[in-house]
Amino acid sequence: MKIKINYSAEVKKALKKKRAVVALETTIISHGLPYPDNIECAKMLEKTVKDNGAVPATLAIIDGIINIGIDDNQLLKLGKKEEGVTIYKVSRADLPFIISNKLNGATTVAGTMILAKLAGIKFFATGGIGGVHRFAEQSFDISADLEELSQTDVTVVSAGAKAILDIPKTLEYLETKGVSIIGYKTDSFPLFYTAESEYKLNLYTNELSEIADFIITKEKLGYTNGLLVANPVEKKFELKKDYIDGIIEKALTLAKKNNISGKEVTPFLLDSIYKLTKGKSLETNIALVKNNAKICAELSRLYFERK
């Protein structure tokens, strides 16, 4: 069986000429945001990447074909969720099955990193990474995103980790796996909806050029793991910590009451938070992922200028 990879003309040309390309995930389209906000957000992210000097590559599996860059019809298929069309949430464990059975899949952070590496894309912008879930000592629920960061050489720009997680355990896991976290214009680990936290970072800088040089040095040393660039949500869009913490606790209680587990936990919690905040979380979510796309595009461009 031959694995089919379809590159958009723009991405193919950029990769051939060694120009800046930024990978974008599709779980946010299929499982993260409601329709039609998800479609509008996906288009806005691609435009943001272009406006900041890079080429966007939204990644997905359509009918078993790996797509490095998708068109409007494919975007609608991923985001509208029409009757009879199933869009699977694809991480490392699912990827071969979705491809071999010619199914449709939206990529998680881990899934996007795998496909980005396969395509030769070095940079990826997302909202927030997955991590160690609360009460993981009982459930053993740990996102594959963390393991992927430890073994796949892609730079991920995110607003930290999703605030629904156990942040101290998530940071400890990344440290154990040797994953560097560099704060951009922050010395603390951002908490998705909140720009700052009590969790201090060892590595931070106000200059993207220093991060670009770090990546080049990492490559020369032969490192094969990823890098996490922690880029906090802009202050004007953040939700106050006391407020969002209370909302998250309510969402966690709802998840427990409804026996939600595994891959369904994160989408359920994000949807519950959206409803409990009366849509405020959606505005923050879209703002932070747009900011990450902007910074990732700038970083990618600087990297190729300095190579």
C-alpha positions in Angstrom: 0.0 0.0 0.0 1.3 3.4 -1.0 0.8 6.4 1.3 -0.5 9.4 -0.6 0.6 12.9 0.3 -1.0 15.9 -1.4 0.8 19.2 -1.1 -1.0 22.5 -2.0 0.9 24.3 -4.8 1.8 27.2 -2.5 3.3 24.9 0.2 5.1 22.7 -2.3 6.8 25.8 -3.8 7.7 27.2 -0.4 9.3 24.0 0.8 11.3 23.6 -2.4 12.7 27.1 -2.1 13.3 26.7 1.6 10.9 29.5 2.6 9.1 29.8 5.9 6.2 27.5 6.3 3.9 27.2 9.4 1.8 24.1 10.1 -1.7 24.5 11.5 -3.7 21.8 13.2 -7.3 20.8 12.3 -8.6 19.5 15.6 -9.5 23.1 16.5 -11.7 23.1 13.4 -13.4 19.8 13.9 -13.4 19.4 17.7 -12.4 22.7 19.2 -14.7 25.5 18.0 -18.4 25.6 16.9 -19.5 26.1 13.3 -19.2 28.6 11.6 -16.6 30.2 14.0 -14.3 27.3 13.3 -14.2 28.0 9.5 -13.7 31.7 10.0 -10.9 31.0 12.5 -9.1 28.6 10.2 -9.2 31.2 7.4 -8.1 34.0 9.7 -5.1 31.9 10.9 -4.0 31.2 7.3 -4.2 34.9 6.6 -2.3 35.8 9.7 0.5 33.5 8.7 0.7 35.0 5.2 0.5 38.6 6.6 3.6 37.9 8.7 5.8 36.5 5.9 5.2 32.8 5.9 3.2 30.2 4.0 0.4 28.4 6.0 0.0 24.6 5.8 -3.2 23.4 7.4 -2.9 19.7 7.8 -5.5 17.0 7.7 -6.3 13.4 6.5 -9.1 13.4 3.8 -10.2 10.0 2.5 -6.9 8.5 3.7 -4.8 11.0 1.9 -2.4 13.2 3.9 -3.0 16.8 2.9 -0.3 19.4 3.5 -2.5 22.4 2.9 -6.2 22.2 2.3 -8.7 24.0 0.1 -12.1 25.5 1.0 -14.1 22.4 0.2 -11.9 20.3 2.5 -12.1 22.9 5.2 -15.9 22.8 5.0 -15.9 19.0 5.2 -13.8 19.2 8.4 -15.8 22.0 10.0 -19.4 21.6 9.1 -19.8 17.9 10.3 -22.5 16.9 7.8 -24.6 13.8 8.4 -22.7 10.7 7.4 -19.3 12.3 7.5 -17.1 11.3 10.5 -14.0 13.3 11.3 -11.7 11.4 13.7 -9.4 13.1 16.1 -6.0 11.9 15.0 -2.9 11.5 17.2 0.1 9.2 16.9 -1.8 6.0 17.7 -4.7 6.6 15.2 -2.8 7.9 12.2 -1.9 4.6 10.4 -5.5 3.3 10.9 -7.1 6.5 9.5 -4.8 6.4 6.5 -5.1 2.7 5.8 -8.9 2.7 6.0 -9.2 5.9 3.9 -11.0 7.8 6.6 -11.1 11.5 7.5 -9.0 12.9 10.3 -8.4 16.2 12.1 -4.9 16.4 13.6 -4.1 17.0 17.2 -0.9 18.6 18.3 0.9 15.3 18.2 -0.7 14.3 14.9 0.2 17.7 13.4 3.8 17.4 14.6 4.2 14.0 12.9 2.8 15.2 9.6 4.8 18.4 9.7 8.0 16.5 10.3 7.1 14.1 7.4 6.6 17.1 5.1 9.7 18.9 6.2 7.9 21.7 8.0 9.8 22.9 11.0 7.3 25.3 12.7 3.8 24.8 14.0 1.3 27.2 15.7 -1.4 26.0 17.9 -3.6 27.2 20.8 -2.4 25.2 23.8 -0.7 21.8 24.1 -2.3 18.8 25.9 -0.6 17.5 29.0 -1.1 15.6 32.2 -4.8 15.6 33.2 -5.9 16.3 36.7 -6.1 13.2 38.8 -3.8 11.4 36.4 -2.4 9.4 39.3 -5.8 7.6 39.2 -6.7 7.7 35.5 -3.2 7.7 33.9 -4.6 10.2 31.4 -1.6 11.9 29.8 -1.7 13.5 26.4 0.4 12.1 23.6 1.4 15.7 22.8 4.1 15.5 25.5 5.7 12.4 24.2 5.7 13.8 20.7 7.5 16.9 21.9 10.2 14.7 23.3 10.8 12.9 20.0 9.7 15.0 17.0 11.9 17.9 15.9 9.2 20.6 15.3 9.0 23.9 17.1 5.6 24.5 18.6 4.3 28.0 19.5 1.5 27.8 22.0 -0.1 29.8 24.8 1.2 27.2 27.2 -0.9 24.2 28.1 -4.7 24.1 28.3 -5.7 25.4 31.7 -7.9 22.3 32.4 -4.7 20.3 33.0 -2.5 19.6 35.9 0.2 22.2 35.1 2.9 21.2 37.6 2.8 17.6 36.5 2.8 18.6 32.8 5.9 20.8 33.3 7.6 18.0 35.3 6.9 15.5 32.5 8.4 17.9 29.9 11.5 18.5 32.0 12.0 14.8 32.5 11.8 14.2 28.8 14.4 17.0 28.1 12.0 19.3 26.2 13.1 22.9 26.3 10.4 25.6 27.0 11.3 29.1 26.1 9.0 31.9 27.2 8.5 34.7 24.7 8.1 38.0 26.5 7.3 36.1 29.7 9.2 34.5 32.5 6.3 32.3 33.6 4.4 29.5 31.9 1.1 30.9 30.4 -2.1 29.1 31.2 -4.0 29.4 27.9 -6.8 31.7 29.1 -4.4 33.6 31.5 -1.1 35.3 30.5 0.9 34.7 33.6 1.2 32.0 36.3 3.2 31.1 39.4 5.2 28.6 37.4 8.5 30.2 36.5 10.5 29.4 33.4 14.2 28.9 33.3 14.5 30.0 29.7 12.9 33.2 28.4 13.7 36.0 26.0 12.1 39.2 24.4 13.8 38.5 21.1 12.6 36.0 18.5 16.0 36.1 16.9 17.4 34.5 20.0 14.9 31.7 19.7 15.8 31.2 16.0 19.5 31.0 17.0 18.6 28.5 19.8 16.8 26.3 17.2 19.8 26.4 14.8 22.2 25.5 17.7 19.9 22.7 18.8 20.0 21.2 15.3 23.8 21.5 15.1 24.0 19.6 18.4 22.0 16.8 16.8 18.9 17.1 19.0 15.9 15.3 17.6 13.3 16.5 20.1 10.8 19.4 19.7 10.8 22.9 21.3 7.9 24.6 23.0 7.7 28.3 22.7 5.4 29.7 25.4 3.7 32.8 24.0 1.0 34.2 26.4 -2.4 35.5 25.3 -2.4 39.2 25.0 -3.5 40.9 28.3 -6.6 42.5 26.7 -8.0 39.1 25.8 -7.1 37.1 28.9 -9.7 35.9 31.4 -8.9 36.6 35.1 -7.5 33.6 36.9 -10.0 33.4 39.8 -12.9 33.6 37.3 -11.7 31.0 34.9 -10.5 28.7 37.7 -14.0 28.6 39.0 -15.4 27.9 35.6 -13.0 25.0 35.1 -13.9 23.4 38.4 -17.6 23.5 37.3 -16.7 22.0 33.9 -14.6 19.2 35.6 -17.6 18.4 37.9 -19.8 18.1 34.8 -17.3 15.8 33.1 -17.1 13.5 36.1 -20.9 13.5 36.5 -21.3 12.5 32.8 -18.5 9.8 33.0 -16.5 11.6 30.2 -13.0 10.0 29.7 -10.2 9.6 27.2 -10.2 11.7 24.0 -13.6 13.1 24.8 -12.4 14.9 28.0 -10.8 18.0 26.3 -13.6 18.7 23.8 -16.2 18.3 26.5 -14.4 20.6 28.9 -13.8 23.3 26.3 -17.4 23.2 25.2 -18.6 23.4 28.8 -16.3 26.3 29.5 -17.6 28.0 26.4 -21.2 27.7 27.7 -20.4 28.6 31.3 -18.5 31.7 30.2 -21.3 32.6 27.8 -18.9 32.7 24.9 -16.1 34.7 26.5 -13.7 31.8 26.3 -14.2 31.5 22.6 -13.0 35.1 22.1 -9.9 34.4 24.2 -9.3 31.1 22.4 -9.4 32.7 18.9 -7.3 35.7 20.0 -4.5 33.6 21.5 -4.2 31.2 18.5 -4.1 34.1 16.1 -1.3 35.6 18.2 0.5 32.3 18.1 0.2 32.1 14.3 1.7 35.6 14.0 4.7 34.9 16.3 5.3 31.5 14.7 5.3 33.0 11.2 7.8 35.7 12.3 10.0 33.1 14.0 9.9 30.8 11.0 11.0 33.6 8.7 13.8 34.7 11.0 15.0 31.1 11.2 15.4 30.8 7.4 17.0 34.2 7.2 19.7 33.2 9.8 20.4 29.7 8.5 
